Amino acid sequence: MAFAARVEGEGDVRAVAGIMLSSFYIERKRRLDLSTMYVKPGKNGEYANGFNRVACVVMAISFILPMSSAFFTNVPLLSTLNQFAFFSGLILSCVLYTLCYRMNKTNEAFLPSEA
C-alpha cells in the first residue's frame, strides 16, 4: 500500500526533472536549438525513432531504485532512498544522465566521420 501511495503522489516527475536539468545545463550548455526540437512529420530528429533511449533507461532506473524498498524492506540503504524518494530520484537521474551523456560523447569522438 505504501508503494502505491508513493507512486501515486510523485510519479516520474523526479526522474524527468533530473534528466531535463542535466540535458539543459550540462548537455546543451543552456542553449536550445529549435530546429532540432521541432521536426517535420515523418522525421525523427536527433534521436532514434523519436525517443531518447538513454533518457528512457535512466528514467526507469531512477524510478525503480528508490521505490524498490517497498519490496526489499530489510535493506537500509533502499529504505533511506525511499524516505527521500523525490530528491534521491532527482539526483540519481541527473547524475546517471550526465554520466551516460559524457560516455556517449567520448564514444562519438572515436567513430569515423561520415563524408
ABEGO torsion letter per residue (X at the ends): XAAAAAAAAAEAAAAAAAAAAAAAAAAAGGBBBAAAABBBBGBAEABBGGBBAAAAAAAAAAAAAAAAAAABAABAAAAAAAAAAAAAAAAAAAAAAAAAAAAAAAAAAABBBBX
